[in-house]
Amino acid sequence: MVKETQGNEKRLLRTSEAAEAAGVSKQTLQYYLLVGLISPTERTGGGQQLFDDAAVHRIRLVKEINESGYPLREIREIFFRGRGEKGAGRGASEHEGRGERDQSIPPEAE
C-alpha cells in the first residue's frame, strides 16, 4: 500500500515495498526491525508498518555499512551512541573485528 500524497505529506511504503526500494529482502528488513536498527515511520490502524523515504535511506545505510564489514550488532551500537542512548549492549561487539560476520545473525538476514 503506497500512499501517494499531495503537498508536504509523506509517501509511505509497506514493508515489502520499503525493502525493495532499499535493495534488501523483506526478511532482512524484518530482521533489522527485530534487532532495533530500523523503526517503522507509522503503523496503520490494523498494525501494518509503513516507512517513509528517510527510513528507506536508513535501511540502505545499514545494508551498505554491513556489506563494508561491520557486524549488525556494531552498527546498532553506533546508531544508539549517535542518539545519546544507552543500553545498546557493548559486550561481544567490542571483541568482533570488522570483516568478521556476526555469527548470531543468520546469513540470509545480512
N, CA, C and O atoms as a DFTB+ gen file, in Angstrom:
440 C
 N C O
     1  1       0.844      -1.178       0.000
     2  2       0.000       0.000       0.000
     3  2       0.885       1.235       0.000
     4  3       1.364       1.666       1.049
     5  1       1.092       1.783      -1.142
     6  2       1.853       3.018      -1.236
     7  2       0.877       4.162      -1.088
     8  3      -0.147       4.214      -1.769
     9  1       1.195       5.067      -0.205
    10  2       0.350       6.250      -0.058
    11  2       1.010       7.378      -0.835
    12  3       2.022       7.930      -0.404
    13  1       0.450       7.707      -1.945
    14  2       0.917       8.857      -2.703
    15  2       0.118      10.045      -2.208
    16  3      -1.113      10.020      -2.220
    17  1       0.805      11.074      -1.778
    18  2       0.109      12.201      -1.186
    19  2       0.484      13.488      -1.891
    20  3       1.468      13.547      -2.629
    21  1      -0.294      14.494      -1.660
    22  2      -0.074      15.811      -2.237
    23  2       0.562      16.726      -1.194
    24  3       0.461      16.466       0.006
    25  1       1.202      17.772      -1.638
    26  2       1.742      18.775      -0.727
    27  2       2.917      18.273       0.071
    28  3       3.795      17.594      -0.460
    29  1       2.936      18.611       1.364
    30  2       4.071      18.257       2.197
    31  2       3.831      17.009       3.044
    32  3       4.511      16.808       4.050
    33  1       2.875      16.171       2.650
    34  2       2.681      14.905       3.335
    35  2       3.683      13.887       2.801
    36  3       4.196      14.029       1.691
    37  1       3.957      12.859       3.604
    38  2       4.947      11.859       3.244
    39  2       4.368      10.756       2.372
    40  3       3.181      10.437       2.451
    41  1       5.216      10.188       1.553
    42  2       4.889       8.975       0.802
    43  2       5.306       7.815       1.691
    44  3       6.457       7.748       2.121
    45  1       4.397       6.912       1.969
    46  2       4.677       5.799       2.864
    47  2       4.606       4.480       2.118
    48  3       3.739       4.279       1.268
    49  1       5.530       3.580       2.447
    50  2       5.627       2.276       1.802
    51  2       5.396       1.168       2.805
    52  3       5.752       1.293       3.977
    53  1       4.796       0.074       2.339
    54  2       4.663      -1.124       3.167
    55  2       6.038      -1.777       3.312
    56  3       6.992      -1.392       2.637
    57  1       6.128      -2.759       4.192
    58  2       7.405      -3.437       4.457
    59  2       8.034      -3.982       3.182
    60  3       9.216      -3.749       2.931
    61  1       7.268      -4.699       2.379
    62  2       7.830      -5.298       1.162
    63  2       8.280      -4.221       0.172
    64  3       9.303      -4.382      -0.494
    65  1       7.531      -3.137       0.072
    66  2       7.885      -2.051      -0.846
    67  2       9.129      -1.300      -0.361
    68  3       9.987      -0.928      -1.161
    69  1       9.218      -1.082       0.951
    70  2      10.390      -0.400       1.513
    71  2      11.637      -1.261       1.325
    72  3      12.708      -0.752       0.996
    73  1      11.489      -2.568       1.536
    74  2      12.620      -3.480       1.348
    75  2      13.107      -3.438      -0.096
    76  3      14.308      -3.354      -0.354
    77  1      12.175      -3.497      -1.024
    78  2      12.543      -3.454      -2.443
    79  2      13.221      -2.124      -2.791
    80  3      14.226      -2.106      -3.501
    81  1      12.681      -1.033      -2.301
    82  2      13.260       0.288      -2.580
    83  2      14.667       0.425      -2.004
    84  3      15.499       1.145      -2.556
    85  1      14.932      -0.269      -0.887
    86  2      16.237      -0.180      -0.239
    87  2      17.224      -1.229      -0.754
    88  3      18.414      -1.168      -0.445
    89  1      16.736      -2.183      -1.532
    90  2      17.616      -3.205      -2.084
    91  2      17.931      -4.344      -1.131
    92  3      18.996      -4.956      -1.216
    93  1      16.997      -4.633      -0.214
    94  2      17.157      -5.771       0.695
    95  2      15.925      -6.653       0.581
    96  3      14.914      -6.249       0.006
    97  1      16.012      -7.858       1.131
    98  2      14.842      -8.734       1.129
    99  2      13.890      -8.302       2.241
   100  3      14.273      -7.597       3.174
   101  1      12.658      -8.737       2.116
   102  2      11.663      -8.446       3.158
   103  2      12.111      -9.057       4.486
   104  3      11.917      -8.458       5.544
   105  1      12.707     -10.245       4.431
   106  2      13.176     -10.911       5.643
   107  2      14.309     -10.116       6.307
   108  3      14.376     -10.026       7.533
   109  1      15.182      -9.552       5.498
   110  2      16.271      -8.733       6.053
   111  2      15.704      -7.511       6.744
   112  3      16.136      -7.175       7.847
   113  1      14.748      -6.836       6.126
   114  2      14.129      -5.671       6.757
   115  2      13.437      -6.074       8.054
   116  3      13.526      -5.366       9.057
   117  1      12.754      -7.199       8.031
   118  2      12.096      -7.663       9.256
   119  2      13.125      -7.934      10.357
   120  3      12.861      -7.670      11.530
   121  1      14.284      -8.453       9.987
   122  2      15.336      -8.684      10.974
   123  2      15.870      -7.356      11.514
   124  3      16.073      -7.216      12.721
   125  1      16.096      -6.386      10.635
   126  2      16.536      -5.055      11.077
   127  2      15.535      -4.472      12.077
   128  3      15.929      -3.845      13.060
   129  1      14.254      -4.679      11.827
   130  2      13.218      -4.216      12.752
   131  2      13.318      -4.961      14.080
   132  3      13.223      -4.353      15.146
   133  1      13.507      -6.258      14.014
   134  2      13.574      -7.088      15.209
   135  2      14.719      -6.690      16.133
   136  3      14.553      -6.652      17.353
   137  1      15.881      -6.393      15.552
   138  2      17.051      -6.058      16.378
   139  2      17.149      -4.570      16.685
   140  3      18.087      -4.141      17.357
   141  1      16.203      -3.782      16.205
   142  2      16.159      -2.370      16.577
   143  2      16.981      -1.429      15.725
   144  3      17.222      -0.291      16.127
   145  1      17.418      -1.875      14.553
   146  2      18.176      -0.992      13.664
   147  2      17.271      -0.010      12.933
   148  3      17.689       1.097      12.593
   149  1      16.047      -0.415      12.697
   150  2      15.073       0.363      11.941
   151  2      13.770       0.389      12.732
   152  3      13.436      -0.571      13.426
   153  1      13.048       1.482      12.622
   154  2      11.709       1.574      13.199
   155  2      10.754       2.030      12.106
   156  3      11.124       2.841      11.256
   157  1       9.536       1.517      12.122
   158  2       8.583       1.995      11.111
   159  2       8.258       3.464      11.366
   160  3       8.271       3.928      12.506
   161  1       7.971       4.178      10.298
   162  2       7.586       5.585      10.410
   163  2       6.218       5.703      11.053
   164  3       5.986       6.562      11.904
   165  1       5.318       4.832      10.635
   166  2       3.943       4.826      11.143
   167  2       3.417       3.406      11.143
   168  3       4.002       2.505      10.542
   169  1       2.298       3.226      11.830
   170  2       1.540       1.970      11.781
   171  2       0.104       2.320      11.425
   172  3      -0.439       3.329      11.874
   173  1      -0.493       1.472      10.616
   174  2      -1.900       1.676      10.287
   175  2      -2.744       1.213      11.461
   176  3      -2.228       0.616      12.407
   177  1      -4.032       1.484      11.402
   178  2      -4.946       1.012      12.439
   179  2      -4.914      -0.496      12.575
   180  3      -5.165      -1.026      13.657
   181  1      -4.611      -1.191      11.498
   182  2      -4.522      -2.649      11.509
   183  2      -3.154      -3.166      11.905
   184  3      -2.932      -4.377      11.913
   185  1      -2.230      -2.269      12.234
   186  2      -0.904      -2.672      12.690
   187  2       0.141      -2.814      11.601
   188  3       1.275      -3.205      11.880
   189  1      -0.222      -2.502      10.359
   190  2       0.745      -2.612       9.264
   191  2       1.816      -1.535       9.405
   192  3       1.509      -0.372       9.667
   193  1       3.067      -1.930       9.230
   194  2       4.180      -0.992       9.353
   195  2       4.388      -0.256       8.032
   196  3       4.367      -0.856       6.958
   197  1       4.591       1.065       8.138
   198  2       4.808       1.911       6.963
   199  2       6.114       2.672       7.131
   200  3       6.501       3.032       8.243
   201  1       6.793       2.913       6.000
   202  2       8.110       3.531       6.012
   203  2       8.160       4.706       5.042
   204  3       7.638       4.628       3.930
   205  1       8.794       5.798       5.475
   206  2       8.962       6.949       4.594
   207  2      10.339       6.894       3.929
   208  3      11.093       5.941       4.124
   209  1      10.658       7.926       3.141
   210  2      11.935       7.963       2.415
   211  2      13.137       7.958       3.356
   212  3      14.161       7.351       3.042
   213  1      13.028       8.619       4.495
   214  2      14.136       8.641       5.460
   215  2      14.402       7.238       6.004
   216  3      15.557       6.854       6.189
   217  1      13.344       6.474       6.261
   218  2      13.510       5.107       6.754
   219  2      14.152       4.224       5.684
   220  3      15.010       3.396       5.990
   221  1      13.737       4.401       4.438
   222  2      14.336       3.641       3.332
   223  2      15.825       3.991       3.220
   224  3      16.654       3.110       2.995
   225  1      16.158       5.257       3.374
   226  2      17.563       5.677       3.339
   227  2      18.346       4.985       4.462
   228  3      19.468       4.531       4.239
   229  1      17.774       4.903       5.645
   230  2      18.452       4.263       6.782
   231  2      18.637       2.769       6.522
   232  3      19.674       2.208       6.876
   233  1      17.651       2.121       5.911
   234  2      17.775       0.696       5.568
   235  2      18.955       0.507       4.624
   236  3      19.775      -0.392       4.813
   237  1      19.035       1.366       3.598
   238  2      20.167       1.300       2.658
   239  2      21.493       1.509       3.378
   240  3      22.471       0.809       3.115
   241  1      21.517       2.474       4.284
   242  2      22.736       2.777       5.037
   243  2      23.177       1.565       5.866
   244  3      24.357       1.215       5.865
   245  1      22.254       0.934       6.561
   246  2      22.580      -0.258       7.353
   247  2      23.159      -1.332       6.441
   248  3      24.168      -1.953       6.774
   249  1      22.527      -1.555       5.296
   250  2      22.996      -2.573       4.349
   251  2      24.416      -2.262       3.884
   252  3      25.273      -3.146       3.873
   253  1      24.669      -1.018       3.502
   254  2      25.990      -0.635       2.994
   255  2      27.072      -0.750       4.065
   256  3      28.173      -1.223       3.786
   257  1      26.768      -0.325       5.274
   258  2      27.746      -0.422       6.358
   259  2      28.027      -1.888       6.666
   260  3      29.180      -2.268       6.872
   261  1      26.981      -2.712       6.699
   262  2      27.152      -4.139       6.956
   263  2      27.986      -4.793       5.863
   264  3      28.861      -5.611       6.150
   265  1      27.716      -4.432       4.606
   266  2      28.483      -5.002       3.493
   267  2      29.946      -4.575       3.518
   268  3      30.801      -5.257       2.953
   269  1      30.241      -3.442       4.175
   270  2      31.629      -2.990       4.257
   271  2      32.397      -3.709       5.372
   272  3      33.594      -3.482       5.548
   273  1      31.714      -4.567       6.114
   274  2      32.405      -5.394       7.093
   275  2      32.001      -5.216       8.539
   276  3      32.491      -5.945       9.401
   277  1      31.132      -4.277       8.831
   278  2      30.695      -4.081      10.216
   279  2      29.569      -5.050      10.549
   280  3      28.623      -5.174       9.771
   281  1      29.646      -5.744      11.687
   282  2      28.535      -6.594      12.116
   283  2      27.317      -5.738      12.474
   284  3      27.463      -4.592      12.899
   285  1      26.138      -6.290      12.304
   286  2      24.917      -5.537      12.619
   287  2      24.889      -5.083      14.069
   288  3      24.384      -4.000      14.367
   289  1      25.416      -5.884      14.966
   290  2      25.445      -5.506      16.387
   291  2      26.242      -4.213      16.584
   292  3      25.845      -3.343      17.358
   293  1      27.354      -4.099      15.886
   294  2      28.183      -2.891      15.998
   295  2      27.499      -1.690      15.351
   296  3      27.603      -0.574      15.861
   297  1      26.810      -1.902      14.246
   298  2      26.074      -0.822      13.592
   299  2      24.999      -0.295      14.538
   300  3      24.826       0.915      14.677
   301  1      24.289      -1.198      15.178
   302  2      23.246      -0.796      16.126
   303  2      23.849       0.025      17.266
   304  3      23.293       1.048      17.667
   305  1      24.979      -0.426      17.777
   306  2      25.642       0.295      18.867
   307  2      26.031       1.708      18.425
   308  3      25.852       2.667      19.176
   309  1      26.554       1.832      17.223
   310  2      26.945       3.150      16.703
   311  2      25.721       4.050      16.583
   312  3      25.771       5.219      16.966
   313  1      24.625       3.516      16.056
   314  2      23.402       4.308      15.922
   315  2      22.895       4.778      17.275
   316  3      22.513       5.938      17.430
   317  1      22.890       3.878      18.257
   318  2      22.413       4.268      19.581
   319  2      23.347       5.292      20.216
   320  3      22.889       6.238      20.857
   321  1      24.636       5.110      20.042
   322  2      25.596       6.065      20.582
   323  2      25.369       7.443      19.967
   324  3      25.489       8.457      20.654
   325  1      25.043       7.485      18.684
   326  2      24.800       8.736      17.980
   327  2      23.579       9.479      18.501
   328  3      23.496      10.703      18.398
   329  1      22.624       8.728      19.065
   330  2      21.426       9.353      19.628
   331  2      21.592       9.633      21.111
   332  3      20.684      10.162      21.753
   333  1      22.752       9.279      21.660
   334  2      22.997       9.525      23.070
   335  2      22.251       8.582      23.972
   336  3      22.073       8.869      25.155
   337  1      21.803       7.440      23.430
   338  2      21.061       6.472      24.232
   339  2      22.019       5.432      24.774
   340  3      23.048       5.137      24.166
   341  1      21.672       4.889      25.910
   342  2      22.442       3.803      26.497
   343  2      21.632       2.543      26.367
   344  3      20.431       2.584      26.101
   345  1      22.289       1.427      26.554
   346  2      21.558       0.175      26.546
   347  2      21.745      -0.634      25.280
   348  3      21.230      -1.748      25.189
   349  1      22.460      -0.114      24.305
   350  2      22.788      -0.926      23.148
   351  2      24.041      -1.687      23.542
   352  3      25.155      -1.224      23.300
   353  1      23.862      -2.844      24.144
   354  2      24.939      -3.620      24.757
   355  2      26.250      -3.565      24.013
   356  3      26.281      -3.564      22.782
   357  1      27.329      -3.519      24.760
   358  2      28.641      -3.430      24.153
   359  2      29.278      -4.788      24.064
   360  3      29.904      -5.094      23.050
   361  1      29.152      -5.610      25.065
   362  2      29.695      -6.953      25.176
   363  2      30.481      -7.480      24.000
   364  3      31.633      -7.096      23.800
   365  1      29.874      -8.354      23.221
   366  2      30.571      -9.078      22.172
   367  2      31.078      -8.185      21.067
   368  3      32.090      -8.506      20.444
   369  1      30.416      -7.081      20.799
   370  2      30.827      -6.262      19.662
   371  2      32.200      -5.644      19.870
   372  3      32.868      -5.306      18.893
   373  1      32.644      -5.485      21.120
   374  2      33.969      -4.935      21.362
   375  2      35.050      -5.905      20.923
   376  3      36.178      -5.504      20.638
   377  1      34.700      -7.190      20.868
   378  2      35.688      -8.209      20.544
   379  2      35.602      -8.663      19.098
   380  3      36.435      -9.450      18.649
   381  1      34.612      -8.181      18.362
   382  2      34.451      -8.581      16.972
   383  2      35.210      -7.598      16.093
   384  3      35.048      -6.384      16.220
   385  1      36.022      -8.121      15.218
   386  2      36.741      -7.250      14.301
   387  2      35.911      -6.969      13.086
   388  3      35.053      -7.769      12.714
   389  1      36.158      -5.833      12.456
   390  2      35.470      -5.558      11.200
   391  2      35.871      -6.613      10.197
   392  3      37.017      -7.062      10.173
   393  1      34.922      -7.005       9.368
   394  2      35.183      -8.018       8.366
   395  2      34.755      -9.409       8.823
   396  3      34.627     -10.311       7.994
   397  1      34.532      -9.604      10.125
   398  2      34.046     -10.880      10.613
   399  2      32.527     -10.818      10.669
   400  3      31.948      -9.863      11.186
   401  1      31.893     -11.848      10.130
   402  2      30.436     -11.887      10.151
   403  2      29.960     -12.169      11.558
   404  3      30.528     -13.018      12.244
   405  1      28.936     -11.478      11.998
   406  2      28.323     -11.683      13.302
   407  2      27.623     -13.033      13.263
   408  3      26.624     -13.193      12.562
   409  1      28.136     -14.001      14.007
   410  2      27.620     -15.366      13.975
   411  2      26.202     -15.491      14.510
   412  3      25.534     -16.486      14.229
   413  1      25.721     -14.514      15.272
   414  2      24.377     -14.604      15.816
   415  2      23.319     -14.175      14.807
   416  3      22.123     -14.281      15.080
   417  1      23.745     -13.694      13.650
   418  2      22.817     -13.203      12.638
   419  2      22.794     -14.187      11.485
   420  3      23.838     -14.469      10.897
   421  1      21.629     -14.713      11.149
   422  2      21.568     -15.661      10.046
   423  2      22.072     -15.031       8.754
   424  3      21.782     -13.865       8.485
   425  1      22.833     -15.795       7.941
   426  2      23.407     -15.242       6.702
   427  2      22.381     -14.606       5.780
   428  3      22.686     -13.609       5.126
   429  1      21.161     -15.159       5.709
   430  2      20.167     -14.589       4.823
   431  2      19.659     -13.238       5.310
   432  3      19.027     -12.505       4.549
   433  1      19.927     -12.899       6.568
   434  2      19.481     -11.607       7.119
   435  2      20.539     -10.543       6.946
   436  3      20.287      -9.373       7.234
   437  1      21.715     -10.918       6.483
   438  2      22.771      -9.917       6.305
   439  2      22.761      -9.362       4.908
   440  3      23.581      -8.506       4.578
